[in-house]
Amino acid sequence: MEEFAALFGAHQRAVVLYLSSLLPTQADVDDVLQEASVVLWREFSTFQSGTNFRAWAFRVAFNQVRAWRKRQQRDRLLFSEEFLSAIAEELNAEHEYFERRLQLMSQCLESLPPRHQELLALRYHHGLSVDTLGEKFGKSIDAVYRLLSRIRSAVHHCIDLRINKGEST
């Protein structure tokens, strides 16, 4: 049980990011993550200690996405099985790159002025509307949208600069 908890805890964020790339909504990600977690726990006795837990968890998660897709057959906007497999393979191949970008994003967010950090946290972590943010910060809705856009661009630019310099964590 302790080994499972340690391994799952270390790789849960990667599994969430993986599922987020394969599913249309956060609610779907949450549902499939819960299903995958149950399967991972139930099948943990078949996992060979010392092998790649992340790869195994991704495979289980991918199978849960496939099961979810079968339940969603009525939705005409689903991607083909071939497309989904191609995306899954690409995500597996590029996992380290995306993980590195995520780590750099955390660093870049920390380097923002506190007021910008607060604005991002209120908008994306707490889900406040742009209207509410405008009232809170005494800005028009358009000004809040422009500020959020500038902050996102600055973070993106910071990440790109650090990647180009070869920085890691």
Residue pairs with C-beta under 8 A, 6 or more apart in sequence:
3 49
4 40
4 41
4 44
7 53
8 37
8 40
8 41
8 53
8 57
10 53
11 53
11 54
11 57
14 54
14 57
14 58
14 95
14 99
15 33
15 36
15 54
15 57
15 58
15 61
16 29
16 33
17 98
17 102
18 58
18 61
18 88
18 91
18 95
19 29
19 32
19 33
19 36
19 61
19 65
20 26
20 29
21 87
21 91
22 62
22 65
22 84
22 87
22 88
22 91
23 29
23 32
23 65
23 68
24 77
28 68
31 68
32 61
32 64
32 65
32 68
33 61
35 64
35 67
35 68
36 57
36 60
36 61
36 64
39 60
39 63
39 64
40 56
40 57
40 60
43 60
47 53
47 56
54 95
55 92
58 88
58 91
58 92
62 88
65 84
66 81
66 84
69 78
69 81
69 84
72 78
79 87
91 98
100 163
100 168
100 169
101 159
101 163
103 168
103 169
104 158
104 159
104 162
104 163
104 167
104 168
104 169
105 155
105 159
107 158
107 162
107 169
108 154
108 155
108 158
108 159
108 162
109 117
109 120
109 155
110 117
111 158
112 120
112 151
112 154
112 155
116 147
116 151
119 133
119 137
119 144
119 147
119 148
119 151
120 148
120 151
122 128
122 133
122 136
123 130
123 133
123 148
128 136
130 141
130 144
130 145
130 148
131 141
133 139
133 144
134 140
134 141
134 143
134 144
137 144
139 147
